[in-house]
Amino acid sequence: MSTATNVASLSASNLGKDDANASAEDYYVLIQTLRAGGMSAVAPRSVGVTCCTGDAGVSSIAGNLAKAAAEFSEQPVLLLDLSGLANSPRPSGEEHYRQKPVLTEVAQPTAISNLFVLRGEDLQEELLWTADLNAIDSLIRSAEDEFGYVVVNLPATDSSVCYQAAGLLNGVLLVVEAERTRIESATRAKNRLIHAQANLLGVVLNNNPQHLPKWLQDRLQ
């Protein structure tokens, strides 16, 4: 782990979406650091995971982070998946819910003890919920009230849902892909999160190939 200007850079090649060697220990270290307040003045209870464009392994990282949190927590942990709500339309009128959801009744249990999953699409289908700013704020506040820890799988930073949700969470992690994410894209994503008043906790460097020095490659051949 190294730090850049105001941004902790987590070199985490094992956190990749297609990495068969993904290490649970990497997530345990990350979640312990987050929960201890090692990346923020106040330890966050709700953390979003997003990326510059596309997926970049965000779903896998958010899922494994939530799993690690559940294994450390005596309280229920919620993985809130808003990735399918990239550009949801605003509601007509003032009503955001048919009824205010009790998330512990709507969220689905998983095979992991203490870990529950809730997709934004399920809220839309079952409760006529629409992702505008007030509805997202109410959803996140409810999640923080009902669960001990909340990990939110966010769409990319160029989506309206990410922009609305980022500033409402206690903190956000930005995922960039090694050798694929351009510096210009990462800078735009960072600035967009800052403009949304998000607490940018750090940058996860995903799918880092960990190139060996030439002298070591020659010796191994």
GIRA-V73535 format. One record per residue. N is the residue number from 1. SS is DSSP state (@ for helix, = for strand, . for the rest). D_LAST is the distance of its C-alpha to the last C-alpha in Angstrom with 1 decimal. Layout:
# GIRA-V73535
N&SS&D_LAST / N&SS&D_LAST
This chain:
# GIRA-V73535
1&.&29.7 / 2&=&30.9 / 3&=&34.2 / 4&=&35.2 / 5&.&38.8 / 6&.&40.8 / 7&=&38.0 / 8&=&35.6 / 9&=&32.1 / 10&=&30.5 / 11&=&26.7 / 12&.&26.5 / 13&@&23.6 / 14&@&24.7 / 15&@&28.1 / 16&.&27.1 / 17&.&29.4 / 18&.&26.7 / 19&.&24.3 / 20&.&24.3 / 21&.&23.0 / 22&.&26.0 / 23&.&27.1 / 24&@&30.8 / 25&@&30.3 / 26&@&29.6 / 27&@&32.9 / 28&@&34.7 / 29&@&33.8 / 30&@&34.8 / 31&@&38.1 / 32&@&39.0 / 33&@&38.4 / 34&@&40.6 / 35&@&43.3 / 36&.&43.5 / 37&.&44.2 / 38&.&41.0 / 39&.&40.7 / 40&.&44.4 / 41&.&47.6 / 42&.&48.8 / 43&.&46.7 / 44&.&46.7 / 45&.&48.0 / 46&=&47.2 / 47&=&43.8 / 48&=&42.9 / 49&=&39.5 / 50&=&39.3 / 51&=&37.1 / 52&.&37.6 / 53&.&37.8 / 54&.&37.1 / 55&.&35.7 / 56&.&32.4 / 57&.&32.0 / 58&@&35.3 / 59&@&36.8 / 60&@&34.0 / 61&@&33.9 / 62&@&37.7 / 63&@&37.8 / 64&@&35.3 / 65&@&37.0 / 66&@&40.3 / 67&@&39.1 / 68&@&37.9 / 69&@&41.2 / 70&@&43.1 / 71&@&41.4 / 72&@&42.4 / 73&.&45.9 / 74&.&49.1 / 75&.&50.5 / 76&.&49.7 / 77&=&47.0 / 78&=&47.3 / 79&=&44.6 / 80&=&46.6 / 81&=&45.1 / 82&.&46.7 / 83&.&43.9 / 84&.&46.1 / 85&.&48.9 / 86&.&47.2 / 87&.&50.5 / 88&.&53.3 / 89&.&56.8 / 90&.&59.2 / 91&.&62.0 / 92&.&65.5 / 93&.&67.9 / 94&.&67.4 / 95&.&66.4 / 96&.&62.7 / 97&.&63.0 / 98&.&65.3 / 99&.&65.2 / 100&.&63.1 / 101&.&60.2 / 102&.&59.7 / 103&@&55.9 / 104&@&55.7 / 105&@&57.7 / 106&@&55.7 / 107&.&52.1 / 108&=&50.4 / 109&=&49.1 / 110&.&45.5 / 111&.&43.9 / 112&.&42.9 / 113&.&45.7 / 114&.&47.4 / 115&=&45.5 / 116&=&47.6 / 117&=&46.7 / 118&=&49.1 / 119&=&48.5 / 120&@&50.5 / 121&@&51.3 / 122&@&53.0 / 123&@&55.3 / 124&@&56.2 / 125&@&57.1 / 126&@&58.9 / 127&@&60.5 / 128&.&60.8 / 129&.&58.7 / 130&.&57.6 / 131&.&55.0 / 132&.&57.1 / 133&@&56.9 / 134&@&59.6 / 135&@&58.3 / 136&@&54.8 / 137&@&56.2 / 138&@&58.3 / 139&@&55.4 / 140&@&53.2 / 141&@&56.1 / 142&@&56.9 / 143&@&53.3 / 144&@&53.2 / 145&@&56.6 / 146&@&55.7 / 147&.&52.1 / 148&.&50.5 / 149&=&47.4 / 150&=&46.8 / 151&=&43.5 / 152&=&44.2 / 153&=&41.9 / 154&.&43.1 / 155&.&42.8 / 156&.&41.2 / 157&.&42.9 / 158&.&44.6 / 159&.&46.7 / 160&@&50.2 / 161&@&49.6 / 162&@&46.7 / 163&@&48.9 / 164&@&51.8 / 165&@&49.9 / 166&@&47.5 / 167&.&50.3 / 168&.&51.9 / 169&.&49.0 / 170&.&48.3 / 171&=&44.9 / 172&=&42.3 / 173&=&38.5 / 174&=&37.0 / 175&=&33.7 / 176&=&31.5 / 177&=&28.4 / 178&.&25.4 / 179&.&24.8 / 180&.&27.9 / 181&.&31.0 / 182&.&32.4 / 183&@&33.7 / 184&@&37.1 / 185&@&37.2 / 186&@&36.2 / 187&@&38.9 / 188&@&41.5 / 189&@&40.8 / 190&@&41.1 / 191&@&44.3 / 192&@&45.7 / 193&@&45.2 / 194&@&46.8 / 195&@&49.7 / 196&.&50.1 / 197&.&50.5 / 198&.&47.5 / 199&.&46.1 / 200&=&42.5 / 201&=&40.6 / 202&=&37.1 / 203&=&34.3 / 204&=&31.6 / 205&=&28.3 / 206&=&27.3 / 207&.&24.1 / 208&.&22.1 / 209&.&18.5 / 210&.&17.3 / 211&.&14.8 / 212&.&12.1 / 213&.&12.6 / 214&@&10.7 / 215&@&10.2 / 216&@&8.7 / 217&@&6.3 / 218&@&5.3 / 219&@&5.6 / 220&@&3.8 / 221&.&0.0
